[in-house]
Amino acid sequence: MDAVQMKEILNPFPTEFSTTQGQKQSVRSIASTTTLPAESNADLQVIRANLKAIEHRDLEIEKGDTFLAKGDIDTAIACYTAAIRLDPKSIDAFYKRGTSFSLKGNIDREMADYAYILQLDATNTATFNRRGMAFANMNAFDRAISNYSEAIRINPSFAEAYNNRALAYANQGQIEKSIVDLTQAIQVDSESTNTYFNRAVMFNNSGQFDKAIADYTETIRIDDQHEMAYMNRAEIHIGQKRFAAAVADYTQAISINPESAMAFYQRGLAHRALGNEDEALSDYTTAIRLNPSKSNNSSVQPASFQAQQ
């Protein structure tokens, strides 16, 4: 029974009614003079107490959300715990406390909360997905895949679970399975930047550079502020000796993140390949100023997969 239904039970009578002449007359006196049996009165008291507990529970969850948004994880956990005391079957409170424990690195407490949720609701796909992420963080990829697969079995349209299972497969070196899952995720959600980006990484790492460029381009179409999509696409351009295209992509990355020493250094390399010595020198100088210790690293590290909650 939800809060609205409870309120209707607590106030079953309208505050006024229409007479046959269309006039409104108060019926509060009718309700107030109604005598209920003792058992019914006791039931109403229980309902009122439950309604109050639900309101307090929701308030504690909202407080927890606010503290979590501010980065105060400990206080957020305390609020979610208070909500659980008020309602020991609140899946929302357990889920949010579990994800908060994850941010603290307290995997045991995180896993305990997820396990309890699944006792309450064995079809909770979001929890299977989160538990899969927790196993993946422990490098237990087989167990992560098992949880993602269960989420997908329950909800075959769960794009995030496909994306995350693809990440687990990739960490096991199963590139083809990873690409299959990412392709399935795109069929479910064709506007996901994470999924296009992740598939581009897989195509890139497996030497399918034209397909990688196509997916990086799709990532940029959806999110034109995706710095790493520009960086990774530029790296492929350099490998294919398309230096002008690389300069353009590095320039876009720099416009998004003007503090990227790597982007300046890589653009300097592309300028030099084009014979633009002055531009190359300028970019090298900026790279050294931004990061003296790493400005001489000429290789871009492949961007990591991005898991989804």
N, C-alpha and C positions, 0 to 999 in steps of 0.2 A: 504494500500500500504506500503510495507516495504522499508528499506533503500536501498537495492540492486535494487529494481524496480525503486526507485526515481533516483538513480545514472544512471541507464540505460536511463531514460527519459532525464536527464540533459546532457548526452553524447550519443545521439542516433546514432552517426556515428562512424565507426572504424577510427583509426588514420591513417591507410594505407590500400590499397587494392592491389590485385594481378592483373596484366595485363595478357593478353592472353599468353604472353611470360614468365609468372612466375615472373616478376620483381615487386618489391614493390614500389608504388608511394604514397606520402603523400596526404591525402585528407583534412588536416586541413584547407587549404585555401578555400576548397569548403564549409566546415561548417561555416567558419568565414564570408563568404560573403553572407550566406543565410539570407534573410530578413524575419523576422516573423511578422505577424500581431500584432497590439498593444495588442489585447486580449490574444494572445498566449504568448507574452512577459510577460504580467502580471501574467499569469498562471505559467510560469517558475519561476518568482520571488517568488511566493507563495510556489512552490515546494522546491526551494532552502532554503527558510526560515524554512519550515517544517523539511527539512532534517537536517538543522543546529540545530534546537530545539531537534530533536530526538538524535543527537549525544551528545548534552549537557546533555540531560536527562539521557542517558546511563552512561555518565561520572559521574554524581552526584550519580547515584545508585551504581556504582562501588566504588566511594569514601565512600559512606555510608557503603558498605559491609566491606571495609578495616577498617574503624573506629570501626565498630561493632566487628570485629574479635579482635581488640586491647582492647575491653572492654569500649571504649568511646561511650556510648549509646547516650548521648545528642547530640554529633556532628553527629553521624549516623542519628539520627532523623532529624537534620537540613538539612542534605544532601538529605534524602528522601523527605523532604518537598520541597526543591528546585526543585527536579525532578518533583514533582507533580505540581508545579507552571508552569513548562515548558510543562508538558503534564498532564492535569487534569483527563485524563482517563487511566493513567498508572496503571494497576492492580498490576504489580510487585512492584512499589514504594509504593502503598497503603498497600500491603500485608507485605512488609518488615518493613514499619513504624509501622504497627499494631503489629507485633511480637516484635518490639523494645519497644513500649509502654508497652507490656506485661512484658518485663524484668524490666521496671521501676515501675511496679505495678499500672500503670495508666489504669485501666480496661475500664473506660468510653471512653477514646480516642481510645483504642484498638478496642472496640466494634464498635465505629463509623466508623473506617476504614474498618472493615470487612463488615459492613452493606452497605457501599458505593460500595465495590467490588461486592457484590451480586446484587446491583442495575444494575451494568454494565454487570455482567455475572451471571445469576441465576443458572448456572450449575457448578460453580467453587467449585469442591470437596475439594480442599486444604483449602479453606476458611471455608467451613462448618466444616471441621475437626478441624481447629484452633479455631473457635468460640465454638465448643463443648468443647475443652480444657479450654477455658476461663470460660464457665459456670461451668465446673467441679471444677475449682479453686475457684469458689464462692459457691461450694457445691450445686449448682442448677442442680442436676443429671438428673432430668427428661428433662430439656431443653438441657442438654449436650447430652443425648441419642437421642433426637429428631434431633439434628444437625448431629450426627454421622450416624443416620439412613438415613438421606437425602443424605449424602455423599455416603453411601453404595447403596442406590436406584439408584443414578446416575451412580456409578461405582461399580458393585458387586465384583470387584477384588481389592478393596481398602483395603489392609491388615492392614494398620495403623488405619483405622477407626474401623475395627473389634476389634483390640487390645484395642483401647481407649474406645469403647463402653463396652467392657468386664470389663474394670476398673470401669466404671460408675455403671454397674450392681453389681460388687463386693462391691462397696461402699454402695449399697442399700441392701446388703445381699443376692442378687440373684445369688448364686454361680453356679447353674446349667446353667443359661443363660450365665454367664461369661465364663464357660468352653466351651459351645457351640460356642461362638464367637471366642474364642482363637483357637479352633480346626479349625474353618473356616479360620482364618487368616493363620494358618500353612498350610492348603491346598493351599492357594494362594501363600505363601512364606515359603517354607520349610527350609530356612536358616536364619530365624530371631531369633537371640539370645533373644531379648526382649520377643517375644511371647512364646517361650519354657519356659523361666524363669518365666514369669507371670502365665502360666498354671501350672507350677510346684508349685508355691505359692498357687494357688487355690486347687490343689490336696492335698498339705500338710495341708492346713487349714481345709480341709474337711475330713482329716484322711485317704486319699488314698495314703499311703506312698510309695508303690511300684511304682505307676504311677508318683509320685513326683520325686522319684529317677531317673526314666527313663528320665523325662524331664530335670532335672538338668544335667544329663549325656549328653543329646543332646546339652544343652546350652554350656557345656564345650567342646564338640566335635567341635562346631562352633567357640567358643572363649575360648581358654585354659587359658586366663588371667582373666576370670570372677570370681573375688574374692568371691562374695556373693553366687554364685552357689556352690562353694566348701564349704563355711561356712554352708549353709542351708542343703546341702547333708550330711555333717558331723553331723549336729544336729539330722537328722533322724537316722543315724547310731548309735548315742549314745542312742536314744530312743529304738532302736532295739537291744541294747547291743552288737553291732559290733564295739568294741572299737578300734581295730587295723585299721579298715577302716576309722574310725573317725580321728585317729591320722594322717593317710596318707592325708586325705582331709584338715585338719587344717594345716598340713605342707605345702601343696600346697598354701593355702591361705596366709600363712606367707611369702612364697617366693615371692608372688605378692605384699604384703603389710607388710613389716617387722615392721611397727609401729602399728600394730593392737593388742592392749592390749587384746581385747576380744578373738582373735584367740589363743594367748598364754595361756590365762586362761582356755579356753575350752579344748585346747590340754592337759593342765595340768590335768584336770579332767579325760580325757580319759586315760592318762598315769597312773594315780592313780588307775583307775579301773582295769588296766592291771597288777598292782603291781609294776610299774616302779616308785618307790618313788623318786629316784634321778632326773629323767627326769621331774617328776611332780613338784618337788621343784624348779628346774631351771626355768620352765615355769611360775610358780606363781611369782617368783622373777622378771622375765622380765616384766610380766604384771603389777606388782606394780610399777616398774620403769617407764613404759610407761604411766600409767594412775592410779595414786594412789587412786583417788576418786571413780573409777568405777571397779577396778579390782576384787571386791568381788561380782560382779553381775554375777550369774551363768547361766542366761538364755539369749539365743540369740533371739533378736526380729526378727520376720518374716520380710523379706525384703519387701519393698513396691513395688507395681506395677510400671512399667516404661511406661509412656505415650509416644506416638510417634507422630512426627509432619508430 
